Amino acid sequence: MVPIRCKILVLCLFLTVSVGFPQQDGLSADLSEEVNSDAFQEHFFEALKQKSIENYDRAIVALLECKKLQVDNEVVDYELGLNHMEQTNYILAQQHFEVAAASDPSNVWYQDALLNCLIKQHNYHAAVSVAEVLLTMDNDYYKTLADIYIELGEGGQAKKIIVKMLEEGIDLGAATQLQTKLRMREQTKAMLKSEESVTKSTSKALNSPTEQYKNQIEMQFEKTDYPEALHFSSEAIDNFPTQPIFYLYKARSLNKLQNYKMAIQILKDGLSYVLDPGEMEKNFYKEFVVSYTALGDKQKVDYYQEKINN
């Protein structure tokens, strides 16, 4: 993947060359036409300057001025997406990256930015199609695509890609790491299924350490003793770090204690261990809604509410 700083440098170079040294070929003529406005240039370079010093709000304001001047300029949408990404406004970032990618489907930077944005949102189903497009441009995306399939729990698809990487000598180090990650996920999934079958037996469930933790934490919730619920859920995560239920309990405790930002981070950590979509995943999204509602982030609330509804 191309580093963000390199992307910005090349974009600046394109703009400078096109304005200062117009050429006769079609590409240069098109680009020169895009930046023919002094006002556009001023706002665009102001946006790049503000982004470089992490003033993302000001950068976005400058880029929106560019958008008024050149509505169909996909470079502006790309830069808007990058700035929204820095602010973790992934929904807005995705919208701008999609516009840029649709305008220039063969642009690796636009597709790569869209892919990263989807992965940040754990939207792996949508990420698959973007990764497949990027794979037609660069073999480096074999690793990314395999990793996405692992996150989706589609081990068979991931194995096919890993075998291809090994057979064709594509990034052997990454292929080995992917093999290890896939094996660990499969072992974890098998362990969870085994434990699920065990907990169906009442006598065995009573002797299960995880069940004991669950019962203890739920008891604290009933007593509204949220500090104790936080204590036991944190201890449970230390002992059973792949059990998503304990991350959910901890996030719920943090929300009750009004530590919403920490709750969001715990939810993000725990969501990676939810191997199958269903009620557990839905409960995570509900807790996200509680956190973001308290923080007044309506966009995130709407985003997770939509995932619940779907």
C-alpha positions as CSV (number, residue, x, y, z in Angstrom):
1,M,0.0,0.0,0.0
2,V,1.2,3.5,-0.8
3,P,2.1,5.6,2.3
4,I,-0.3,8.6,2.8
5,R,2.6,11.1,2.8
6,C,3.8,9.9,-0.6
7,K,0.3,10.2,-2.0
8,I,0.0,13.8,-0.9
9,L,3.5,14.6,-2.2
10,V,2.6,13.2,-5.7
11,L,-0.7,15.0,-5.7
12,C,1.0,18.3,-4.9
13,L,3.5,17.6,-7.7
14,F,0.8,16.9,-10.2
15,L,-1.0,20.1,-9.3
16,T,2.2,22.3,-9.5
17,V,3.4,20.8,-12.8
18,S,0.0,21.1,-14.4
19,V,-0.4,24.8,-13.4
20,G,3.2,25.9,-14.1
21,F,4.0,23.9,-17.2
22,P,0.9,23.1,-19.3
23,Q,1.4,20.3,-21.8
24,Q,-0.5,19.3,-25.0
25,D,-1.2,15.6,-24.1
26,G,-4.8,14.8,-22.9
27,L,-4.0,14.0,-19.3
28,S,-2.1,17.2,-18.6
29,A,-4.7,19.2,-20.4
30,D,-7.5,17.7,-18.3
31,L,-5.6,18.3,-15.1
32,S,-4.7,21.8,-16.1
33,E,-8.4,22.5,-16.7
34,E,-9.2,21.1,-13.2
35,V,-6.9,23.6,-11.5
36,N,-7.4,26.6,-13.7
37,S,-8.9,28.6,-10.9
38,D,-6.5,30.6,-8.7
39,A,-9.1,30.3,-5.9
40,F,-9.2,26.5,-6.2
41,Q,-5.4,26.3,-6.0
42,E,-5.3,28.6,-3.0
43,H,-7.9,26.5,-1.1
44,F,-6.4,23.2,-2.1
45,F,-2.9,24.0,-0.9
46,E,-4.3,25.6,2.3
47,A,-6.1,22.2,2.9
48,L,-2.9,20.3,2.5
49,K,-1.1,22.7,4.8
50,Q,-3.7,22.4,7.5
51,K,-3.8,18.6,7.2
52,S,0.0,18.5,7.6
53,I,-0.3,20.2,11.0
54,E,-3.3,18.1,11.9
55,N,-5.9,20.9,11.7
56,Y,-8.4,18.6,10.0
57,D,-11.4,20.8,10.6
58,R,-9.8,23.7,8.8
59,A,-8.5,21.4,6.0
60,I,-12.1,20.1,5.5
61,V,-13.4,23.7,5.3
62,A,-10.9,24.6,2.6
63,L,-11.6,21.4,0.7
64,L,-15.4,22.1,0.7
65,E,-14.5,25.5,-0.9
66,C,-12.7,23.5,-3.6
67,K,-15.7,21.3,-4.0
68,K,-17.9,24.4,-4.7
69,L,-15.5,25.4,-7.4
70,Q,-15.0,22.0,-9.0
71,V,-17.8,19.7,-8.0
72,D,-16.6,16.7,-10.0
73,N,-12.9,16.8,-8.9
74,E,-12.3,13.4,-7.4
75,V,-9.0,14.5,-5.9
76,V,-11.0,16.8,-3.6
77,D,-13.2,13.9,-2.5
78,Y,-10.1,11.8,-1.9
79,E,-8.6,14.5,0.3
80,L,-11.9,15.0,2.1
81,G,-12.0,11.3,2.8
82,L,-8.5,11.3,4.3
83,N,-9.3,14.2,6.6
84,H,-12.5,12.5,7.8
85,M,-10.5,9.3,8.4
86,E,-8.1,11.1,10.6
87,Q,-11.1,12.3,12.7
88,T,-12.5,8.7,12.7
89,N,-15.6,9.9,10.9
90,Y,-15.6,6.7,8.8
91,I,-19.1,7.1,7.4
92,L,-18.3,10.4,5.8
93,A,-14.9,9.2,4.7
94,Q,-16.4,6.2,3.0
95,Q,-18.8,8.4,1.1
96,H,-16.0,10.6,-0.3
97,F,-13.7,7.6,-1.1
98,E,-16.6,5.9,-3.0
99,V,-17.1,9.0,-5.1
100,A,-13.3,9.2,-5.9
101,A,-13.1,5.5,-6.7
102,A,-16.2,5.6,-8.9
103,S,-14.6,8.5,-10.8
104,D,-11.3,6.7,-11.4
105,P,-11.8,3.0,-10.7
106,S,-8.2,2.2,-11.7
107,N,-6.6,4.5,-9.2
108,V,-4.9,2.4,-6.6
109,W,-4.8,5.2,-4.0
110,Y,-8.6,5.8,-4.1
111,Q,-9.4,2.0,-3.9
112,D,-6.8,1.5,-1.2
113,A,-8.2,4.3,0.9
114,L,-11.8,3.0,0.5
115,L,-10.5,-0.5,1.5
116,N,-8.9,0.8,4.7
117,C,-12.0,2.8,5.6
118,L,-14.2,-0.3,5.3
119,I,-11.8,-2.4,7.4
120,K,-11.8,0.3,10.1
121,Q,-15.6,-0.2,10.3
122,H,-15.3,-4.0,10.3
123,N,-17.3,-4.0,7.1
124,Y,-15.5,-7.0,5.8
125,H,-18.2,-8.1,3.3
126,A,-17.9,-4.8,1.4
127,A,-14.1,-4.9,1.8
128,V,-13.8,-8.2,-0.1
129,S,-15.0,-6.7,-3.4
130,V,-12.6,-3.7,-3.1
131,A,-9.7,-5.9,-2.2
132,E,-10.4,-8.1,-5.3
133,V,-10.3,-5.0,-7.5
134,L,-7.0,-4.0,-5.9
135,L,-5.6,-7.5,-6.4
136,T,-5.9,-7.0,-10.2
137,M,-3.5,-4.1,-9.8
138,D,-1.0,-5.3,-7.2
139,N,-0.2,-8.8,-5.8
140,D,0.5,-7.2,-2.4
141,Y,-3.3,-7.4,-1.8
142,Y,-3.3,-11.2,-1.6
143,K,-2.4,-10.8,2.1
144,T,-5.1,-8.2,2.7
145,L,-7.8,-10.3,1.0
146,A,-6.8,-13.5,2.9
147,D,-6.8,-11.5,6.1
148,I,-10.3,-10.2,5.4
149,Y,-11.6,-13.8,4.7
150,I,-10.1,-14.8,8.1
151,E,-12.0,-12.0,9.8
152,L,-15.2,-13.1,8.0
153,G,-14.7,-16.7,9.3
154,E,-14.3,-18.0,5.7
155,G,-11.3,-20.2,6.4
156,G,-11.7,-22.1,3.1
157,Q,-11.3,-19.0,1.0
158,A,-8.4,-17.8,3.1
159,K,-6.6,-21.1,2.7
160,K,-6.9,-21.0,-1.1
161,I,-5.2,-17.6,-1.2
162,I,-2.5,-18.7,1.3
163,V,-1.7,-21.8,-0.8
164,K,-1.5,-19.7,-3.9
165,M,1.0,-17.3,-2.1
166,L,3.1,-20.2,-1.0
167,E,3.1,-21.9,-4.4
168,E,3.9,-18.8,-6.3
169,G,6.4,-17.3,-3.8
170,I,4.2,-14.2,-3.1
171,D,5.3,-12.6,0.2
172,L,6.2,-15.9,1.9
173,G,6.6,-14.2,5.3
174,A,3.1,-12.8,5.2
175,A,1.7,-16.2,4.0
176,T,3.3,-17.9,7.0
177,Q,1.8,-15.4,9.4
178,L,-1.6,-15.8,7.8
179,Q,-1.3,-19.6,8.2
180,T,-0.6,-19.1,11.9
181,K,-3.5,-16.6,12.4
182,L,-5.9,-18.9,10.6
183,R,-4.9,-21.9,12.6
184,M,-5.3,-19.9,15.9
185,R,-8.8,-18.7,14.8
186,E,-9.9,-22.2,13.9
187,Q,-8.6,-23.5,17.2
188,T,-10.4,-20.7,19.1
189,K,-13.6,-21.4,17.2
190,A,-13.4,-25.1,18.0
191,M,-12.8,-24.4,21.6
192,L,-15.8,-22.1,21.8
193,K,-18.0,-24.7,20.2
194,S,-16.7,-27.3,22.6
195,E,-17.4,-25.1,25.6
196,E,-20.9,-24.3,24.2
197,S,-21.7,-27.9,24.1
198,V,-20.4,-28.4,27.6
199,T,-22.4,-25.5,29.1
200,K,-25.6,-27.2,27.9
201,S,-25.1,-29.6,30.7
202,T,-26.1,-27.9,34.0
203,S,-23.7,-29.8,36.2
204,K,-20.8,-29.0,33.9
205,A,-21.9,-25.4,33.4
206,L,-21.7,-24.9,37.2
207,N,-18.1,-26.0,37.2
208,S,-17.1,-23.9,34.2
209,P,-14.8,-21.0,35.1
210,T,-16.4,-18.9,32.4
211,E,-19.9,-19.6,33.6
212,Q,-18.8,-18.6,37.1
213,Y,-17.5,-15.3,35.8
214,K,-20.7,-14.7,33.9
215,N,-22.9,-15.4,36.9
216,Q,-20.7,-13.2,39.1
217,I,-20.8,-10.3,36.7
218,E,-24.6,-10.6,36.1
219,M,-25.1,-10.6,39.8
220,Q,-23.2,-7.3,40.1
221,F,-25.4,-5.8,37.4
222,E,-28.5,-6.9,39.3
223,K,-27.1,-5.2,42.4
224,T,-26.2,-2.1,40.2
225,D,-22.7,-2.5,41.6
226,Y,-21.0,-1.4,38.4
227,P,-17.5,-1.0,39.8
228,E,-17.5,-4.6,40.9
229,A,-19.0,-5.7,37.5
230,L,-16.1,-3.8,35.9
231,H,-13.6,-5.5,38.2
232,F,-14.9,-9.1,37.4
233,S,-15.2,-8.5,33.7
234,S,-11.7,-7.1,33.5
235,E,-10.4,-10.1,35.4
236,A,-12.4,-12.5,33.1
237,I,-10.8,-10.9,30.0
238,D,-7.3,-11.4,31.5
239,N,-8.1,-15.1,31.9
240,F,-10.2,-15.6,28.8
241,P,-9.1,-13.0,26.3
242,T,-10.9,-14.6,23.3
243,Q,-14.4,-14.6,24.9
244,P,-16.4,-11.7,23.5
245,I,-19.0,-11.8,26.2
246,F,-16.6,-10.5,28.8
247,Y,-15.7,-7.5,26.6
248,L,-19.4,-6.8,26.2
249,Y,-19.8,-6.9,30.0
250,K,-16.8,-4.6,30.6
251,A,-18.1,-2.1,28.0
252,R,-21.5,-2.2,29.6
253,S,-20.0,-1.5,33.0
254,L,-18.0,1.4,31.6
255,N,-21.1,2.9,30.0
256,K,-22.9,2.7,33.4
257,L,-19.9,4.4,34.9
258,Q,-20.0,7.1,32.2
259,N,-16.6,6.2,30.8
260,Y,-17.9,6.1,27.2
261,K,-14.7,6.5,25.3
262,M,-13.1,3.6,27.1
263,A,-16.3,1.5,26.5
264,I,-16.0,2.2,22.8
265,Q,-12.4,0.9,22.7
266,I,-13.3,-2.2,24.6
267,L,-16.2,-2.9,22.2
268,K,-13.9,-2.5,19.3
269,D,-11.4,-5.0,20.9
270,G,-14.1,-7.5,21.7
271,L,-15.8,-7.3,18.3
272,S,-12.8,-9.0,16.7
273,Y,-13.6,-12.1,18.7
274,V,-17.2,-12.4,17.5
275,L,-16.7,-15.1,15.0
276,D,-20.3,-15.6,13.9
277,P,-22.9,-12.9,13.2
278,G,-25.9,-13.1,15.4
279,E,-27.3,-12.0,18.7
280,M,-23.8,-11.4,20.2
281,E,-22.8,-9.0,17.4
282,K,-26.1,-7.2,17.7
283,N,-25.6,-6.7,21.5
284,F,-22.2,-5.1,20.7
285,Y,-23.8,-2.7,18.3
286,K,-26.5,-1.8,20.9
287,E,-23.7,-1.0,23.4
288,F,-22.0,1.2,20.8
289,V,-25.3,3.1,20.4
290,V,-25.4,3.7,24.2
291,S,-21.8,5.1,24.1
292,Y,-22.1,7.3,21.1
293,T,-25.5,8.6,22.2
294,A,-23.9,9.8,25.4
295,L,-21.1,11.4,23.5
296,G,-23.6,13.2,21.2
297,D,-22.1,11.5,18.0
298,K,-25.3,11.2,16.0
299,Q,-23.6,9.9,12.9
300,K,-22.1,6.9,14.8
301,V,-25.4,6.3,16.5
302,D,-27.2,6.2,13.2
303,Y,-24.5,3.9,11.7
304,Y,-24.8,1.3,14.5
305,Q,-28.5,1.6,14.7
306,E,-28.6,0.7,11.0
307,K,-26.5,-2.3,11.6
308,I,-28.8,-3.4,14.3
309,N,-31.8,-3.0,12.1
310,N,-30.1,-5.0,9.3
